[in-house]
Amino acid sequence: MSTILLAIAGWEPEAWLTRFRALGRGREVRLFPNVGDPKAIDYACVWKPAAGLLATLPRLRAIF
């Protein structure tokens, strides 16, 4: 199972979290700052992420 991190600044991230979880088809979706284990994050969907955040995700496969 892949894990998606939502890191969205400036918008209401809860609405995005609800939609991603509904359409995620078994994927775990986390909302920044609750990253958990950074090694578990495979994908990041971001809008103005915190500086340096993406560099802390060693298994990141794609950024949207």
mmCIF file of the N, C-alpha and C atoms, coordinates in Angstrom:
data_MODEL
# 
_entry.id   MODEL 
# 
loop_
_atom_site.group_PDB 
_atom_site.id 
_atom_site.type_symbol 
_atom_site.label_atom_id 
_atom_site.label_alt_id 
_atom_site.label_comp_id 
_atom_site.label_asym_id 
_atom_site.label_entity_id 
_atom_site.label_seq_id 
_atom_site.pdbx_PDB_ins_code 
_atom_site.Cartn_x 
_atom_site.Cartn_y 
_atom_site.Cartn_z 
_atom_site.occupancy 
_atom_site.B_iso_or_equiv 
_atom_site.pdbx_formal_charge 
_atom_site.auth_seq_id 
_atom_site.auth_comp_id 
_atom_site.auth_asym_id 
_atom_site.auth_atom_id 
_atom_site.pdbx_PDB_model_num 
ATOM 1   N N  . MET A 1 1  ? 0.850   -1.186 0.000  1.00 0.00 ? 1  MET A N  1 
ATOM 2   C CA . MET A 1 1  ? 0.000   0.000  0.000  1.00 0.00 ? 1  MET A CA 1 
ATOM 3   C C  . MET A 1 1  ? 0.890   1.242  0.000  1.00 0.00 ? 1  MET A C  1 
ATOM 4   N N  . SER A 1 2  ? 0.571   2.188  -0.836 1.00 0.00 ? 2  SER A N  1 
ATOM 5   C CA . SER A 1 2  ? 1.335   3.426  -0.886 1.00 0.00 ? 2  SER A CA 1 
ATOM 6   C C  . SER A 1 2  ? 0.690   4.475  0.015  1.00 0.00 ? 2  SER A C  1 
ATOM 7   N N  . THR A 1 3  ? 1.509   5.412  0.441  1.00 0.00 ? 3  THR A N  1 
ATOM 8   C CA . THR A 1 3  ? 1.052   6.469  1.341  1.00 0.00 ? 3  THR A CA 1 
ATOM 9   C C  . THR A 1 3  ? 1.209   7.815  0.654  1.00 0.00 ? 3  THR A C  1 
ATOM 10  N N  . ILE A 1 4  ? 0.174   8.633  0.773  1.00 0.00 ? 4  ILE A N  1 
ATOM 11  C CA . ILE A 1 4  ? 0.147   9.959  0.171  1.00 0.00 ? 4  ILE A CA 1 
ATOM 12  C C  . ILE A 1 4  ? 0.165   11.001 1.281  1.00 0.00 ? 4  ILE A C  1 
ATOM 13  N N  . LEU A 1 5  ? 1.013   12.002 1.127  1.00 0.00 ? 5  LEU A N  1 
ATOM 14  C CA . LEU A 1 5  ? 1.055   13.124 2.062  1.00 0.00 ? 5  LEU A CA 1 
ATOM 15  C C  . LEU A 1 5  ? 0.453   14.343 1.386  1.00 0.00 ? 5  LEU A C  1 
ATOM 16  N N  . LEU A 1 6  ? -0.502  14.969 2.051  1.00 0.00 ? 6  LEU A N  1 
ATOM 17  C CA . LEU A 1 6  ? -1.050  16.246 1.594  1.00 0.00 ? 6  LEU A CA 1 
ATOM 18  C C  . LEU A 1 6  ? -0.405  17.351 2.412  1.00 0.00 ? 6  LEU A C  1 
ATOM 19  N N  . ALA A 1 7  ? 0.238   18.264 1.744  1.00 0.00 ? 7  ALA A N  1 
ATOM 20  C CA . ALA A 1 7  ? 0.851   19.419 2.413  1.00 0.00 ? 7  ALA A CA 1 
ATOM 21  C C  . ALA A 1 7  ? 0.357   20.652 1.668  1.00 0.00 ? 7  ALA A C  1 
ATOM 22  N N  . ILE A 1 8  ? -0.728  21.204 2.145  1.00 0.00 ? 8  ILE A N  1 
ATOM 23  C CA . ILE A 1 8  ? -1.422  22.286 1.446  1.00 0.00 ? 8  ILE A CA 1 
ATOM 24  C C  . ILE A 1 8  ? -1.476  23.508 2.358  1.00 0.00 ? 8  ILE A C  1 
ATOM 25  N N  . ALA A 1 9  ? -0.881  24.603 1.919  1.00 0.00 ? 9  ALA A N  1 
ATOM 26  C CA . ALA A 1 9  ? -0.907  25.846 2.694  1.00 0.00 ? 9  ALA A CA 1 
ATOM 27  C C  . ALA A 1 9  ? -1.805  26.851 1.991  1.00 0.00 ? 9  ALA A C  1 
ATOM 28  N N  . GLY A 1 10 ? -2.584  27.581 2.749  1.00 0.00 ? 10 GLY A N  1 
ATOM 29  C CA . GLY A 1 10 ? -3.394  28.642 2.195  1.00 0.00 ? 10 GLY A CA 1 
ATOM 30  C C  . GLY A 1 10 ? -4.808  28.243 1.811  1.00 0.00 ? 10 GLY A C  1 
ATOM 31  N N  . TRP A 1 11 ? -5.119  26.969 1.819  1.00 0.00 ? 11 TRP A N  1 
ATOM 32  C CA . TRP A 1 11 ? -6.463  26.471 1.534  1.00 0.00 ? 11 TRP A CA 1 
ATOM 33  C C  . TRP A 1 11 ? -6.893  25.605 2.692  1.00 0.00 ? 11 TRP A C  1 
ATOM 34  N N  . GLU A 1 12 ? -8.149  25.267 2.747  1.00 0.00 ? 12 GLU A N  1 
ATOM 35  C CA . GLU A 1 12 ? -8.657  24.374 3.794  1.00 0.00 ? 12 GLU A CA 1 
ATOM 36  C C  . GLU A 1 12 ? -8.287  22.932 3.436  1.00 0.00 ? 12 GLU A C  1 
ATOM 37  N N  . PRO A 1 13 ? -7.280  22.376 4.075  1.00 0.00 ? 13 PRO A N  1 
ATOM 38  C CA . PRO A 1 13 ? -6.803  21.046 3.687  1.00 0.00 ? 13 PRO A CA 1 
ATOM 39  C C  . PRO A 1 13 ? -7.751  19.907 4.052  1.00 0.00 ? 13 PRO A C  1 
ATOM 40  N N  . GLU A 1 14 ? -8.658  20.116 4.993  1.00 0.00 ? 14 GLU A N  1 
ATOM 41  C CA . GLU A 1 14 ? -9.548  19.034 5.413  1.00 0.00 ? 14 GLU A CA 1 
ATOM 42  C C  . GLU A 1 14 ? -10.450 18.560 4.280  1.00 0.00 ? 14 GLU A C  1 
ATOM 43  N N  . ALA A 1 15 ? -10.923 19.475 3.449  1.00 0.00 ? 15 ALA A N  1 
ATOM 44  C CA . ALA A 1 15 ? -11.751 19.091 2.312  1.00 0.00 ? 15 ALA A CA 1 
ATOM 45  C C  . ALA A 1 15 ? -10.958 18.235 1.322  1.00 0.00 ? 15 ALA A C  1 
ATOM 46  N N  . TRP A 1 16 ? -9.701  18.597 1.108  1.00 0.00 ? 16 TRP A N  1 
ATOM 47  C CA . TRP A 1 16 ? -8.844  17.799 0.236  1.00 0.00 ? 16 TRP A CA 1 
ATOM 48  C C  . TRP A 1 16 ? -8.587  16.423 0.841  1.00 0.00 ? 16 TRP A C  1 
ATOM 49  N N  . LEU A 1 17 ? -8.350  16.393 2.143  1.00 0.00 ? 17 LEU A N  1 
ATOM 50  C CA . LEU A 1 17 ? -8.107  15.128 2.831  1.00 0.00 ? 17 LEU A CA 1 
ATOM 51  C C  . LEU A 1 17 ? -9.306  14.198 2.676  1.00 0.00 ? 17 LEU A C  1 
ATOM 52  N N  . THR A 1 18 ? -10.503 14.701 2.865  1.00 0.00 ? 18 THR A N  1 
ATOM 53  C CA . THR A 1 18 ? -11.716 13.903 2.711  1.00 0.00 ? 18 THR A CA 1 
ATOM 54  C C  . THR A 1 18 ? -11.819 13.327 1.302  1.00 0.00 ? 18 THR A C  1 
ATOM 55  N N  . ARG A 1 19 ? -11.566 14.144 0.309  1.00 0.00 ? 19 ARG A N  1 
ATOM 56  C CA . ARG A 1 19 ? -11.673 13.684 -1.080 1.00 0.00 ? 19 ARG A CA 1 
ATOM 57  C C  . ARG A 1 19 ? -10.592 12.653 -1.410 1.00 0.00 ? 19 ARG A C  1 
ATOM 58  N N  . PHE A 1 20 ? -9.359  12.900 -1.002 1.00 0.00 ? 20 PHE A N  1 
ATOM 59  C CA . PHE A 1 20 ? -8.289  11.946 -1.287 1.00 0.00 ? 20 PHE A CA 1 
ATOM 60  C C  . PHE A 1 20 ? -8.554  10.599 -0.607 1.00 0.00 ? 20 PHE A C  1 
ATOM 61  N N  . ARG A 1 21 ? -9.039  10.623 0.605  1.00 0.00 ? 21 ARG A N  1 
ATOM 62  C CA . ARG A 1 21 ? -9.343  9.376  1.304  1.00 0.00 ? 21 ARG A CA 1 
ATOM 63  C C  . ARG A 1 21 ? -10.485 8.621  0.626  1.00 0.00 ? 21 ARG A C  1 
ATOM 64  N N  . ALA A 1 22 ? -11.472 9.348  0.129  1.00 0.00 ? 22 ALA A N  1 
ATOM 65  C CA . ALA A 1 22 ? -12.605 8.709  -0.543 1.00 0.00 ? 22 ALA A CA 1 
ATOM 66  C C  . ALA A 1 22 ? -12.178 8.068  -1.862 1.00 0.00 ? 22 ALA A C  1 
ATOM 67  N N  . LEU A 1 23 ? -11.259 8.690  -2.560 1.00 0.00 ? 23 LEU A N  1 
ATOM 68  C CA . LEU A 1 23 ? -10.845 8.202  -3.872 1.00 0.00 ? 23 LEU A CA 1 
ATOM 69  C C  . LEU A 1 23 ? -9.525  7.429  -3.854 1.00 0.00 ? 23 LEU A C  1 
ATOM 70  N N  . GLY A 1 24 ? -8.910  7.311  -2.678 1.00 0.00 ? 24 GLY A N  1 
ATOM 71  C CA . GLY A 1 24 ? -7.573  6.741  -2.559 1.00 0.00 ? 24 GLY A CA 1 
ATOM 72  C C  . GLY A 1 24 ? -7.455  5.252  -2.770 1.00 0.00 ? 24 GLY A C  1 
ATOM 73  N N  . ARG A 1 25 ? -8.556  4.531  -2.792 1.00 0.00 ? 25 ARG A N  1 
ATOM 74  C CA . ARG A 1 25 ? -8.545  3.090  -3.058 1.00 0.00 ? 25 ARG A CA 1 
ATOM 75  C C  . ARG A 1 25 ? -7.512  2.329  -2.234 1.00 0.00 ? 25 ARG A C  1 
ATOM 76  N N  . GLY A 1 26 ? -7.663  2.388  -0.935 1.00 0.00 ? 26 GLY A N  1 
ATOM 77  C CA . GLY A 1 26 ? -6.796  1.621  -0.050 1.00 0.00 ? 26 GLY A CA 1 
ATOM 78  C C  . GLY A 1 26 ? -5.468  2.268  0.294  1.00 0.00 ? 26 GLY A C  1 
ATOM 79  N N  . ARG A 1 27 ? -5.227  3.451  -0.209 1.00 0.00 ? 27 ARG A N  1 
ATOM 80  C CA . ARG A 1 27 ? -3.977  4.134  0.137  1.00 0.00 ? 27 ARG A CA 1 
ATOM 81  C C  . ARG A 1 27 ? -4.168  4.915  1.429  1.00 0.00 ? 27 ARG A C  1 
ATOM 82  N N  . GLU A 1 28 ? -3.107  4.981  2.203  1.00 0.00 ? 28 GLU A N  1 
ATOM 83  C CA . GLU A 1 28 ? -3.149  5.808  3.413  1.00 0.00 ? 28 GLU A CA 1 
ATOM 84  C C  . GLU A 1 28 ? -2.879  7.251  3.001  1.00 0.00 ? 28 GLU A C  1 
ATOM 85  N N  . VAL A 1 29 ? -3.676  8.171  3.527  1.00 0.00 ? 29 VAL A N  1 
ATOM 86  C CA . VAL A 1 29 ? -3.504  9.591  3.220  1.00 0.00 ? 29 VAL A CA 1 
ATOM 87  C C  . VAL A 1 29 ? -3.258  10.323 4.532  1.00 0.00 ? 29 VAL A C  1 
ATOM 88  N N  . ARG A 1 30 ? -2.167  11.063 4.574  1.00 0.00 ? 30 ARG A N  1 
ATOM 89  C CA . ARG A 1 30 ? -1.805  11.828 5.769  1.00 0.00 ? 30 ARG A CA 1 
ATOM 90  C C  . ARG A 1 30 ? -1.817  13.309 5.452  1.00 0.00 ? 30 ARG A C  1 
ATOM 91  N N  . LEU A 1 31 ? -2.082  14.097 6.464  1.00 0.00 ? 31 LEU A N  1 
ATOM 92  C CA . LEU A 1 31 ? -2.150  15.553 6.308  1.00 0.00 ? 31 LEU A CA 1 
ATOM 93  C C  . LEU A 1 31 ? -1.022  16.196 7.113  1.00 0.00 ? 31 LEU A C  1 
ATOM 94  N N  . PHE A 1 32 ? -0.192  16.974 6.443  1.00 0.00 ? 32 PHE A N  1 
ATOM 95  C CA . PHE A 1 32 ? 0.891   17.688 7.111  1.00 0.00 ? 32 PHE A CA 1 
ATOM 96  C C  . PHE A 1 32 ? 0.311   18.599 8.182  1.00 0.00 ? 32 PHE A C  1 
ATOM 97  N N  . PRO A 1 33 ? 0.866   18.642 9.378  1.00 0.00 ? 33 PRO A N  1 
ATOM 98  C CA . PRO A 1 33 ? 2.185   18.211 9.786  1.00 0.00 ? 33 PRO A CA 1 
ATOM 99  C C  . PRO A 1 33 ? 2.252   16.787 10.347 1.00 0.00 ? 33 PRO A C  1 
ATOM 100 N N  . ASN A 1 34 ? 1.185   16.027 10.269 1.00 0.00 ? 34 ASN A N  1 
ATOM 101 C CA . ASN A 1 34 ? 1.176   14.648 10.786 1.00 0.00 ? 34 ASN A CA 1 
ATOM 102 C C  . ASN A 1 34 ? 1.764   13.694 9.761  1.00 0.00 ? 34 ASN A C  1 
ATOM 103 N N  . VAL A 1 35 ? 3.068   13.806 9.552  1.00 0.00 ? 35 VAL A N  1 
ATOM 104 C CA . VAL A 1 35 ? 3.766   13.005 8.546  1.00 0.00 ? 35 VAL A CA 1 
ATOM 105 C C  . VAL A 1 35 ? 3.941   11.565 9.007  1.00 0.00 ? 35 VAL A C  1 
ATOM 106 N N  . GLY A 1 36 ? 4.136   11.366 10.308 1.00 0.00 ? 36 GLY A N  1 
ATOM 107 C CA . GLY A 1 36 ? 4.454   10.023 10.790 1.00 0.00 ? 36 GLY A CA 1 
ATOM 108 C C  . GLY A 1 36 ? 5.860   9.658  10.354 1.00 0.00 ? 36 GLY A C  1 
ATOM 109 N N  . ASP A 1 37 ? 6.070   8.402  9.970  1.00 0.00 ? 37 ASP A N  1 
ATOM 110 C CA . ASP A 1 37 ? 7.381   7.951  9.513  1.00 0.00 ? 37 ASP A CA 1 
ATOM 111 C C  . ASP A 1 37 ? 7.630   8.495  8.108  1.00 0.00 ? 37 ASP A C  1 
ATOM 112 N N  . PRO A 1 38 ? 8.613   9.375  7.937  1.00 0.00 ? 38 PRO A N  1 
ATOM 113 C CA . PRO A 1 38 ? 8.876   9.955  6.616  1.00 0.00 ? 38 PRO A CA 1 
ATOM 114 C C  . PRO A 1 38 ? 9.233   8.904  5.561  1.00 0.00 ? 38 PRO A C  1 
ATOM 115 N N  . LYS A 1 39 ? 9.768   7.766  5.991  1.00 0.00 ? 39 LYS A N  1 
ATOM 116 C CA . LYS A 1 39 ? 10.133  6.707  5.048  1.00 0.00 ? 39 LYS A CA 1 
ATOM 117 C C  . LYS A 1 39 ? 8.907   6.016  4.455  1.00 0.00 ? 39 LYS A C  1 
ATOM 118 N N  . ALA A 1 40 ? 7.738   6.242  5.021  1.00 0.00 ? 40 ALA A N  1 
ATOM 119 C CA . ALA A 1 40 ? 6.520   5.600  4.545  1.00 0.00 ? 40 ALA A CA 1 
ATOM 120 C C  . ALA A 1 40 ? 5.814   6.409  3.452  1.00 0.00 ? 40 ALA A C  1 
ATOM 121 N N  . ILE A 1 41 ? 6.241   7.629  3.215  1.00 0.00 ? 41 ILE A N  1 
ATOM 122 C CA . ILE A 1 41 ? 5.564   8.494  2.247  1.00 0.00 ? 41 ILE A CA 1 
ATOM 123 C C  . ILE A 1 41 ? 6.073   8.192  0.834  1.00 0.00 ? 41 ILE A C  1 
ATOM 124 N N  . ASP A 1 42 ? 5.155   7.818  -0.047 1.00 0.00 ? 42 ASP A N  1 
ATOM 125 C CA . ASP A 1 42 ? 5.503   7.526  -1.438 1.00 0.00 ? 42 ASP A CA 1 
ATOM 126 C C  . ASP A 1 42 ? 5.190   8.694  -2.370 1.00 0.00 ? 42 ASP A C  1 
ATOM 127 N N  . TYR A 1 43 ? 4.106   9.410  -2.092 1.00 0.00 ? 43 TYR A N  1 
ATOM 128 C CA . TYR A 1 43 ? 3.651   10.492 -2.951 1.00 0.00 ? 43 TYR A CA 1 
ATOM 129 C C  . TYR A 1 43 ? 3.318   11.714 -2.108 1.00 0.00 ? 43 TYR A C  1 
ATOM 130 N N  . ALA A 1 44 ? 3.570   12.894 -2.664 1.00 0.00 ? 44 ALA A N  1 
ATOM 131 C CA . ALA A 1 44 ? 3.222   14.141 -1.975 1.00 0.00 ? 44 ALA A CA 1 
ATOM 132 C C  . ALA A 1 44 ? 2.401   15.008 -2.923 1.00 0.00 ? 44 ALA A C  1 
ATOM 133 N N  . CYS A 1 45 ? 1.263   15.450 -2.444 1.00 0.00 ? 45 CYS A N  1 
ATOM 134 C CA . CYS A 1 45 ? 0.429   16.405 -3.160 1.00 0.00 ? 45 CYS A CA 1 
ATOM 135 C C  . CYS A 1 45 ? 0.532   17.701 -2.371 1.00 0.00 ? 45 CYS A C  1 
ATOM 136 N N  . VAL A 1 46 ? 1.129   18.709 -2.978 1.00 0.00 ? 46 VAL A N  1 
ATOM 137 C CA . VAL A 1 46 ? 1.487   19.903 -2.220 1.00 0.00 ? 46 VAL A CA 1 
ATOM 138 C C  . VAL A 1 46 ? 1.018   21.190 -2.900 1.00 0.00 ? 46 VAL A C  1 
ATOM 139 N N  . TRP A 1 47 ? 0.860   22.189 -2.054 1.00 0.00 ? 47 TRP A N  1 
ATOM 140 C CA . TRP A 1 47 ? 0.664   23.568 -2.493 1.00 0.00 ? 47 TRP A CA 1 
ATOM 141 C C  . TRP A 1 47 ? 1.384   24.425 -1.479 1.00 0.00 ? 47 TRP A C  1 
ATOM 142 N N  . LYS A 1 48 ? 2.472   25.038 -1.911 1.00 0.00 ? 48 LYS A N  1 
ATOM 143 C CA . LYS A 1 48 ? 3.319   25.857 -1.048 1.00 0.00 ? 48 LYS A CA 1 
ATOM 144 C C  . LYS A 1 48 ? 3.744   25.078 0.207  1.00 0.00 ? 48 LYS A C  1 
ATOM 145 N N  . PRO A 1 49 ? 4.438   23.944 0.033  1.00 0.00 ? 49 PRO A N  1 
ATOM 146 C CA . PRO A 1 49 ? 4.849   23.146 1.187  1.00 0.00 ? 49 PRO A CA 1 
ATOM 147 C C  . PRO A 1 49 ? 5.884   23.884 2.037  1.00 0.00 ? 49 PRO A C  1 
ATOM 148 N N  . ALA A 1 50 ? 5.984   23.490 3.286  1.00 0.00 ? 50 ALA A N  1 
ATOM 149 C CA . ALA A 1 50 ? 6.981   24.064 4.183  1.00 0.00 ? 50 ALA A CA 1 
ATOM 150 C C  . ALA A 1 50 ? 8.377   23.865 3.591  1.00 0.00 ? 50 ALA A C  1 
ATOM 151 N N  . ALA A 1 51 ? 9.224   24.871 3.748  1.00 0.00 ? 51 ALA A N  1 
ATOM 152 C CA . ALA A 1 51 ? 10.581  24.802 3.212  1.00 0.00 ? 51 ALA A CA 1 
ATOM 153 C C  . ALA A 1 51 ? 11.306  23.569 3.735  1.00 0.00 ? 51 ALA A C  1 
ATOM 154 N N  . GLY A 1 52 ? 11.881  22.801 2.838  1.00 0.00 ? 52 GLY A N  1 
ATOM 155 C CA . GLY A 1 52 ? 12.654  21.627 3.207  1.00 0.00 ? 52 GLY A CA 1 
ATOM 156 C C  . GLY A 1 52 ? 11.850  20.366 3.448  1.00 0.00 ? 52 GLY A C  1 
ATOM 157 N N  . LEU A 1 53 ? 10.532  20.446 3.445  1.00 0.00 ? 53 LEU A N  1 
ATOM 158 C CA . LEU A 1 53 ? 9.698   19.279 3.736  1.00 0.00 ? 53 LEU A CA 1 
ATOM 159 C C  . LEU A 1 53 ? 9.980   18.125 2.790  1.00 0.00 ? 53 LEU A C  1 
ATOM 160 N N  . LEU A 1 54 ? 9.974   18.368 1.508  1.00 0.00 ? 54 LEU A N  1 
ATOM 161 C CA . LEU A 1 54 ? 10.125  17.288 0.532  1.00 0.00 ? 54 LEU A CA 1 
ATOM 162 C C  . LEU A 1 54 ? 11.476  16.588 0.648  1.00 0.00 ? 54 LEU A C  1 
ATOM 163 N N  . ALA A 1 55 ? 12.492  17.307 1.056  1.00 0.00 ? 55 ALA A N  1 
ATOM 164 C CA . ALA A 1 55 ? 13.823  16.715 1.233  1.00 0.00 ? 55 ALA A CA 1 
ATOM 165 C C  . ALA A 1 55 ? 13.868  15.729 2.387  1.00 0.00 ? 55 ALA A C  1 
ATOM 166 N N  . THR A 1 56 ? 12.884  15.771 3.275  1.00 0.00 ? 56 THR A N  1 
ATOM 167 C CA . THR A 1 56 ? 12.869  14.867 4.430  1.00 0.00 ? 56 THR A CA 1 
ATOM 168 C C  . THR A 1 56 ? 12.159  13.549 4.121  1.00 0.00 ? 56 THR A C  1 
ATOM 169 N N  . LEU A 1 57 ? 11.689  13.382 2.890  1.00 0.00 ? 57 LEU A N  1 
ATOM 170 C CA . LEU A 1 57 ? 10.923  12.191 2.510  1.00 0.00 ? 57 LEU A CA 1 
ATOM 171 C C  . LEU A 1 57 ? 11.776  11.319 1.584  1.00 0.00 ? 57 LEU A C  1 
ATOM 172 N N  . PRO A 1 58 ? 12.562  10.386 2.145  1.00 0.00 ? 58 PRO A N  1 
ATOM 173 C CA . PRO A 1 58 ? 13.564  9.658  1.364  1.00 0.00 ? 58 PRO A CA 1 
ATOM 174 C C  . PRO A 1 58 ? 13.007  8.692  0.316  1.00 0.00 ? 58 PRO A C  1 
ATOM 175 N N  . ARG A 1 59 ? 11.781  8.228  0.461  1.00 0.00 ? 59 ARG A N  1 
ATOM 176 C CA . ARG A 1 59 ? 11.206  7.262  -0.498 1.00 0.00 ? 59 ARG A CA 1 
ATOM 177 C C  . ARG A 1 59 ? 10.218  7.913  -1.452 1.00 0.00 ? 59 ARG A C  1 
ATOM 178 N N  . LEU A 1 60 ? 10.205  9.221  -1.519 1.00 0.00 ? 60 LEU A N  1 
ATOM 179 C CA . LEU A 1 60 ? 9.251   9.946  -2.343 1.00 0.00 ? 60 LEU A CA 1 
ATOM 180 C C  . LEU A 1 60 ? 9.422   9.556  -3.812 1.00 0.00 ? 60 LEU A C  1 
ATOM 181 N N  . ARG A 1 61 ? 8.312   9.115  -4.425 1.00 0.00 ? 61 ARG A N  1 
ATOM 182 C CA . ARG A 1 61 ? 8.342   8.673  -5.818 1.00 0.00 ? 61 ARG A CA 1 
ATOM 183 C C  . ARG A 1 61 ? 7.829   9.742  -6.776 1.00 0.00 ? 61 ARG A C  1 
ATOM 184 N N  . ALA A 1 62 ? 6.924   10.603 -6.303 1.00 0.00 ? 62 ALA A N  1 
ATOM 185 C CA . ALA A 1 62 ? 6.375   11.643 -7.177 1.00 0.00 ? 62 ALA A CA 1 
ATOM 186 C C  . ALA A 1 62 ? 5.809   12.782 -6.333 1.00 0.00 ? 62 ALA A C  1 
ATOM 187 N N  . ILE A 1 63 ? 5.836   13.969 -6.926 1.00 0.00 ? 63 ILE A N  1 
ATOM 188 C CA . ILE A 1 63 ? 5.279   15.154 -6.295 1.00 0.00 ? 63 ILE A CA 1 
ATOM 189 C C  . ILE A 1 63 ? 4.230   15.732 -7.238 1.00 0.00 ? 63 ILE A C  1 
ATOM 190 N N  . PHE A 1 64 ? 3.061   15.974 -6.701 1.00 0.00 ? 64 PHE A N  1 
ATOM 191 C CA . PHE A 1 64 ? 1.979   16.566 -7.494 1.00 0.00 ? 64 PHE A CA 1 
ATOM 192 C C  . PHE A 1 64 ? 1.628   17.926 -6.917 1.00 0.00 ? 64 PHE A C  1 
# 
